[in-house]
Amino acid sequence: MQMTQPLSRAILFIEEFRKIDPDISAPVALVLLHIARKPGITNRELGKLLGMAKSTTSRHIAFLSKELGKGLITYSEDLQDRRYKVIKLTPEGERVVRSLLHFIGDEGA
């Protein structure tokens, strides 16, 4: 069974997430990756996409946010519906995502 290289990259990927916070949860990591994949996604879209309650989604956004947490995302009111937030990566968030992609062998992203 020759899985050493892919497993090593997976371990490095997870360890890079742990640099954000040693206790980061998989759902928080997924939130960050979905925001990276779709800049400008709303908290409502994220919640639906991940099957999370509104309060859970809000908590994860706060954890990652520039305003309240780790400084990896920023958000503003959705101009079409003020109940929602439009979410994007900060420059630090973009750096973290680029670093994560490096570990899975996607340097061009």
Residue pairs with C-beta under 8 A, 6 or more apart in sequence:
9 103
9 104
9 105
10 104
12 103
13 100
13 103
13 104
16 96
16 99
16 100
16 103
17 24
17 29
17 100
18 24
20 70
20 72
20 96
21 63
21 70
27 50
27 52
27 56
27 60
28 60
28 63
28 64
30 50
31 46
31 50
31 57
31 60
31 61
31 64
32 64
32 72
32 73
32 93
32 96
32 97
33 97
33 100
34 41
34 46
34 49
34 50
35 41
35 46
35 64
35 73
35 87
35 88
35 89
35 93
36 89
36 93
36 94
36 97
38 45
39 88
39 89
40 86
40 87
40 88
41 49
41 86
41 87
42 78
42 84
42 85
42 86
42 87
43 54
43 57
43 58
43 61
43 75
43 84
43 85
43 87
44 54
44 83
44 84
46 52
46 57
46 61
46 87
47 53
47 54
47 56
47 57
50 57
52 60
61 73
61 75
61 85
61 87
62 68
62 69
63 69
63 70
64 70
64 72
64 73
64 93
65 71
65 72
65 73
65 74
65 75
66 72
66 73
66 74
66 90
67 74
67 75
71 90
71 92
71 93
72 89
72 90
72 92
72 93
72 96
73 87
73 88
73 89
73 90
73 93
74 87
74 88
74 89
74 90
75 85
75 86
75 87
75 88
76 85
76 86
77 84
77 85
77 86
78 84
78 85
78 86
79 86
89 97
98 109
101 107
101 109
